[in-house]
Amino acid sequence: MATLKEQLKCGICLNIYTSPVTLRCGHSFCQACIDVFLDTHKKSVGYSCPECRERFQKWPPLQKNITLCNIVEDFLSTKPTRPSQESPEVFCTFCSDSPVPARKSCQHLGAHEKAPEHIFHDSTASSENRKCSVHNDKILEYFCTEDSTCVCVTCCLKGNHRCHEVETVDEACEKRIDKLKNIRREIMKKKQETEERVQNLEERKGLVQEKADDERHRVAALFVDLRKWLENLESRVMCDITKEAESVCLSYDDVIRQLEIKIEELSGKMRHIEKLCNMTDPLTVLQESHTGDLYVTEDRHDHQLHDEGDLDVAVISNSLHTGLSDIVSGLTGGIYIQPTDIQLDANTSSGSLDLSDDRKTISRTLIMLDQSESPTRFCFPFAVSTRSFTSGRHYFEVDVGSSHKWQVGVCFPNIARRGMESLIGNNDLSWGVVRNGNHCTVTHDKAEIQFPFTCRNKVRVYLDYESGQISFYSVHCTIRHLHTFTATLTEPLHAIIGVWDGFVRICEGNH
């Protein structure tokens, strides 16, 4: 029987054949084994038999070996009830009359049959993994909760796990499964939240794309109009230049014609004088050369050339400037936004601030100014604008170049005027950009985003009230976007500015 068993082993997996097939050379292998072998051992010259190395140019045909299949089935049906180590299956040791594959197994079942203290477990190809590595004849029936490992009864009574808290493997397994289910629920919840966030971001991305498409169409239409306006302006200015030149040239033509007449008169006098000079009769020369017609008289044409003037470039420049101003005014309703002219409210200015006469510059003073008490006045060196924004798109710029500690932003009118809550971004009523030495952040509702650079020269604050967008930019050699907040705006927004050293100034609205 042992010799037959060796002959029924596959030359690749060394186990009993499973669905044996035969190559053209006569050698047989498990169908799964030879498929994997041929697929992974293909060479440039083709395929080969793993036994005799006979080569095949193409994938060899695999014929099922029916005879060998029958021999394997007969052999397996006559196997002993105790499974061998080489067998991939575990046979039931309780059904001694007709061995069948086991669904449950216990190492003690053969000796103790149905002893109630023995526990049935899912069958495995080998029972060695259920044996204790210290006490080889004992089964791992318990779970040590202190060391988180499976142990046998001897480990609990006499071994390293004596006096440790233990529980049966089934109880530990149930607890572990419950814990895994809880973890799975948490993972599922996290997955759902992540999927919802992805969906939200996809929707926002779609909205951005839609808005970008709308902006493209709007800007494209605006440039079409702009080109028409510029073409019309060019045509008008060119026409003005032509008319102005024609008017000046006509006046020159009139003077030229009169001067040409004078040239003819002078030429006639020159010919008459030459004739007199060639006469031999002295009496005739003296009599005819004495007439006044021969003398050159000065008239208005001699100076009129300088009085006609030149092309009036100022008129042309004025026409061009007016036309361009009209175009800019037309663009104001489109994509072009003029800077908003704002002034600071003296009634909100802190006593530690010195406000300029035009209410655009604030500077920190060490001496408290004598100002009237007002609930609208800040305790910190802040001031808000007199103008508020309730709709539309606006921007303003603040020159912060001379200060190393300042705050610039926008706020609702009911922002606190005392305590830490009055600082820009230290509440949910204000948004701003803050510089403190070498640190620069944008902030709102006590949340900050820090930048690896410092804002210098100017800060631009852009507001799109309808879309709820509040954007901040650093304006130096170029315009650098810092951050854009999106909020639901239901109240008027005011500009708010603070300074702790030096001074800052609101830039002019027409810059």
C-alpha positions, 0 to 999 in steps of 0.5 A: 500500500505504501508503494501505491501511495508513493506512485499516486503522488503528484511530482509537483505538490508531492500530495495525492493526485487531485484531478490528474491530467497527462501530458503528451510525454506520458507524465501525470500531475494535478491539473491545478499544479501543472497549470501553475507550473506551465504558467510560471515556468514559460521560457523563450523556447516554449514549455517543458515537462517538469519530470522529463523536461520534454519541450513543447512549443505551445501550451500542451494539451492536458488530457484527464487521466480517467484511469488514474482518477479511479485509482486515486478514488479507490485508494482514498476510500480504503484509507485508515480512519486516523488521518496521516500527516500528509493528508489534506483532510481530517477524517471523523474518528468517531465514525469508525465504520465509514470514515468521512471528512470531519466537520468538528474535531477534538483530540480527546474524542477517540479516547473519551468518545463523548466526554462532556468536558471536551469541546468541539472546534472547527476542523483544521488540516492539522491539530498541532496548532491546538496543542500547547507548545509547553505541554505537548499533550494538552489542548489549548482550551483557555485564554489568559487575559493578562498575557493575551495568549491561549493556554492549556489547563496545565499552564493554568494550574502549574505553569507560567500562567498560574493564578492568572485570570483566564476564560475559555477560548469560546468565551474569549472568542465571543468577546473578541468577536464582539470587540471586532464587531464594534471596531467594524462599526466604528470603521464603517461609520468612519468610512461613511463619514469619509464617503460623505466628505468625498461626496461633499467635496465632489459637489463643491468641486462641481460648484467651483467648476460651474462658477468657473464656467460662468466666470469664463463666459462672463469674462469672454463676453466682457472682453468681446464688449471691451474689444468693441469699445476699444475699436470704437474708441480707436475709430473716434480718436483717429477721426478726431486726429484726422479732423484736427489735422485737416483743420490746421492744414486748411489754414496753412493752405490759405496762407501758402496760396497768398504767399505764392501770389506774393512770390509772383509779385516779387518775381515780377519786380525782380525781372523789372529791376534786372531790365532797368539794370541793363538799360543804357539810358540813364534818364530812363533808369532814374525815372522808372526806378524811383516808383514805389512799386519796386520797393518790398513792403511788409504785410500780414502774411509775413508773420501769419505762418507763425500764428496758425498754430500746431496740432492740438494734442491736448484735445486728442489726449482729452478725447482718448482719456474720456473714452478710456474712462467711459470704458473703465466705468462700463467695466465696473459693473463687470469683472473690474472692481474699483477699490472702495474708499473707506474711513475710520470711525473716530467714535470707535477708536481706542484712546491709545490710537491717534487718528489722522484728520482724513481718518485713514491713518492710525498710529499707536500712542503711549499717552492715552488721548483725552476722548469721551467715554463711549460703549462703541470705543475699543479698549484695544488699539482698534477702530472700525470703518464708518462705511458698512457692506451689505451687498455686492463685491468690494475690496480695500487695501491697508498699507502696513509696511511700517508696523510689525504688529497689526490686525486687519479684517472685517467684522459684524457691528456687534463685535465685543469692545472689551476683553479678549473677545474683541480681538480680530478672529478671537470670536465668530463675528470677525475675520482677519489677518494678523501679524505679530513679529515674524508670525503671520496668520489668518484667523476666525473663531479662535482658529488660526492658519499660519504662513511661512512668510510675513505679510509686508507692504500692503494687505488686501481684503476682498468681500463678495457679500452674496457668496459669503466669501472673505479673502485676504491677500498680501500685496508686495511685488505681486498679489499673493492669496492668503486664505478665503473664508466662506460664511453666511453673511446676514448683517452689515460688515465693517472694516476693522484695523488695529496697530500696536507699533508704528502706524498703518494707513488705508490706501486711497480709493482711487489708487 
